[in-house]
Amino acid sequence: MFDTNQIEQQFNKNVIELKDKEFKVIRDYIYSTIGINLSEHKKNLLSGRLQKLLRKYRLNSFYEYYEFVLTDKTGELLSELADNISTNHTYFYREAKHFDIFKNETIPKIITEKKKRNSNDLRIWCAGSSTGEEPYTLEMILMDSLGINYKDYNAGLLASDISMKALAVAKAGIYHQDKLKQVPKDFIRKYFKKINENEFQVRELIKREVLYKRFNLMNKTFPFNKKFDVIFCRNVMIYFDDKTREELLKKFWDCLEPHGTLFIGHSETISKKSDLFKFHKPAMYLKVEN
C-alpha cells in the first residue's frame, strides 16, 4: 500500500514557495509584457503553474526564474510563460454563429466595397490564433465562398500568436478528429487529408494561404502597411483589464479599413460608451469613423 502521508510530505518538500515580493515582481512583468492582469487571489494558481518550469530549469526560487526569463533575448521563455498562464483550448468552428455571419454577411459586404473602390486587396487578421483552428476555418470559408473568383483577390490571411508552441502546431496543421466535429463533411473532404485513424491534416491549398507570425498584442505599435477588412480577436481580451483592453481596441481601430469588422469572444464586450466601435451583433462590432 502507498503511504499517502509520506507522498504528500515529499511533494511539499519539492514545492518552492512563491513569496509575496516575488509574486508582485512576476505579476507586474506579466502585465507589462503580455497584458494579462493577475489579481492577488491568483497567487496560488501562478505558483502551481510555474513549479514545473522551476524544476525544468533547476532553479531554486521564483526570483531566479524571473531573472532567467528577463535575460532571455530569444523570446522563447516569455512564450513558454504565456503558455503556462493562459489557455489555448480551441477547435474548428468554435462559436459557430460567427462563421455563419462571416460567410453570409461579412464576405459579401467586403466584396461589394472592393468593387466600389476597384480594389482586390482582401485582408483578414486572426489575432491570438492559438493552434490554428480559427484561421484555417476562416480561410476555408473564404475560399469556398469566393469559388473560382478567389484567384482574382489578393486574399491574405494573417494569423498571429505570442506562443511559439501554438504556432508550431498551427503550421503543421495536424489535428485529432475530435477537433473537427463541427466541420462540414464537404469541407473535410475538400480541405483535409486523413493521415491516420485519428488525425487529419489541412491541405496545402489552405495552409499556403495563411501566414503565421509570432506577435505580441502588447507591442506599442503595429507594423502593418495596409489595413485589414476584418479582425478576429476572440477570447483574448478576457485576460486584460480595462486599460489594456482600451489600448488594444485603439490599435485595432487604427488597423481596420473604414467600417471594418471586429469579432470578439461571446464572453467579451466593448463598452457602449466606446467611440471606436459600435455594436452590430453579439460579439461583432463595426469600426466607427471619426
N, C-alpha and C positions, 0 to 999 in steps of 0.2 A: 504493500500500500504506500502511496505517496504521502509524505508528511507535508500537508498544505501550509502549516505554520512555518516550517523551515524554508519552503519555496518562497513564501511571501517575504520572509526576513532577508533572504538572498536577493530578491528582486528590489527591495527597498534600499539595500546596500548599493546596488548598481544605479539607482536613480540619482541624478545630480540635481541639487536644489537650484531653482530659479529665484534668485534674490530680488527684492523689490527694485533695487537700483538697476540691476541687470534687465529686469522686465521693462523698466521705463526707457532705458537706452535702446533696447531692441525694438520695442514698440514704436518709438519715435523714428527709428531708422526705417522700419517697415512702412510707416505712414509717409515719410518723405520720399521714398523710392518707389513704392508700389501703390500707395494711396489707400491701402487697407487700414481702417481705423479700428484698433483693438481696444475695447473698454477694459476696465480694471478686472471685471469678473472673468475675462478670457485668459488670465494668467495661467491657470492650471491647464487649460487647453493648449496654450502655446508651449508650456513646459513638456507636456506629453507628446506633442507633435515633433518637437525638436530633439528629444532624448536620443533617438536613433542616429541623428546626424552627429551629435557629440561623440557617440560611440564609434560611428563610422570613421571619423577623423581623429579619434583618440584624443579628444580634448577634455580638459578637466573642469571647465566652468563655462557658463553661458557667455561670460565676457570674452573668454578666449575665442569662442565661436563667433561672436560679434566682430572681433578684430580680424579673424580669419576671413570672414565674408567681406569686410570692409577693404581689405588689401588685395582682393581678387580683381584683376583687371579684365578677365575674360567675360564676366557677366554670368558664368555658369553657376556660381554659388548663389547669386541672387535669384536666378531662375529656379534653382533647387529649393530655396527658401520659399518662394512663391508657390511652388508645387505642394509644399507641406502645410501651408496655412490656408489654402483655398481648395475648392472642389472643381474637378474637371468632368463631372458626370454629365454626359450628353448622349444623344442618339439621333439618327436620321428622322427628320420631320418632328422634332420636339416642338411643342406648342404649334401644332399643325395649322391652326387658323391663320397664322401669319403667312405661311407659304401659299395658302389659298388666295389671300389678299395680294401677295406679291405677284402671283400668276395672273389673276383676273382683273386687278385694278392698277397695280404699280407699273408693271411692264407696259401695258397699253398706253398709260399716261406718259411714260418716258418716250415711247416711240412717237407719239403724237408731237411732243415737244421737240424731239430731234428733227422731225420733218419740217416743222415750222422754222427751225434755225438752220436747216440744211447741214446738220451735224451727224456724224456717225460714231462719235465717242459715247460709249455706254459704260459707265464706271460704277462699280459696286465695291464697298469695303465691308468686310466682316471683321469687326474689331473684337478681340477676345475670342478667337476662332477655335480655341481648345484643340481637340484631336481631329478636327476637320469635317465632322458630320454636317455641320451647318453650312459652311461654304460649298461643299460638294452638293448638298441639296439645292442650294440656290443656283449653282451652275447647271445642274441637270434640268431644273425648271426653266431657266433662261434659254438654254439650248433647245429644249423641246418646244417652248413657246414660239421662238423665232423660226424654227424649222430651217428650210433652205435659205432663208434670209439672214441667218446668223452670221454667215461669212461676210455680209455687207457691213457689219458693225465692228468697230474696234471695241469689243465687249470684254474688257478686262475685269477680273475679279481679284481683289487683293484680300488676303486673309492674314491676320496678324495676331500674335500672342506673345506674352513675355516668357512663356515656358518653352525651353528648348526640347524637353521631353515630349510635350504635347505636339509640338511642330514636327518632330521626327515621326511620330505616329501618323500625323496628317499627311505628310509627304509620301509615306509608304502606301497609305490608302487601303490598308487591310483591316477588315472588321469582322467580328463574330456575327453570325447570323441573327443573334438576339438584337443587335443594334439596327437591323433592317426591317423589323416587324411592321413598321408603318409605311415603308416604301412601296409604291405601286408596283405590281408584278411586271408591268411592261417596262418600268424603269430599271428593275433588277435585270431583266433580260437584255436591255439595250446598253446599260451603263455599268454593269458589273460582270466580272467573270469569277466563277467558282474555283477556288484553289485547293480546297479540301472539303471534308464532310461538314465542317462548321464555319468556314471562313470564306469571305468574298473580298475581291479587290476591285477598287474603282478602275474603270478602263482608262487607257491613256488619253482618249479623246476628251475626257473630262479633266483628268489630272493636269494636262498641259495648259489648260485654260485658267487654272488657279495658281496665283503667285503667293507663296508663303514667305512671310518675313517675321523675324523677331522684332517686336516693337513694344515699347513701354508707353502706355497711355498717360503716364505722369510726365513725359517729356514736355518741356515748356512750349516748344513749337513743334508743329507737324510739318515735315518737309515735302509736302505734295505739290507738284507743279500744276496739276489740274484738279478740279473739284469733282466730287462724287455725286451721282444721282441718288444713290441710296446708301445709307449706313445701317448695318445691323450691329447693335451692341447690346446683347441680351444677357441678363443675369450676371452682369459685371458690376454695375453701379450699386448693387445691394451691399457691397463691401465698403462703400465710400460714405463719408459724412457729407453734410450739405455743402460745405465749402468746396470740397474736392469734386463733388458732382457738378456744381455750377461751373467750375473752371473747365471741366471736361466738356460740358454741354456747349460752352462758348467756343471751344476749339472744334467741336463737331459742326457747329453753325458756320464757322469760317471755312470748313472743308466741303460744305454742301453747295450744290447748284441752287439757283433761285427756286423756291418751292420744293426743294429736295425732301426726301422722306427719311425719317429716323425711326427704326424699330428698336424697342427696348423690351425687357422681360416683363411678363404679366405681373410679377411681384414688385415691379418698379413703377414709379410715377415721376412726372415732371410737374412742378408747381403750376397751378392755374395762373399765377402771377407772372410767370415767365414771359419775357418779351422776345424770346428767341424761337420758341416752338409753340405751336398751337395743337391742341388735341384734335385728332381726326377719328381714330377708332381705338379700342382698347390696346394700350401699349404701342400705339402708332402715332407719330407726330409729324407735322409738316413745318418746314422752316418758315419763319416769319421774316418778311423783308422789311428793312428799315425805311 
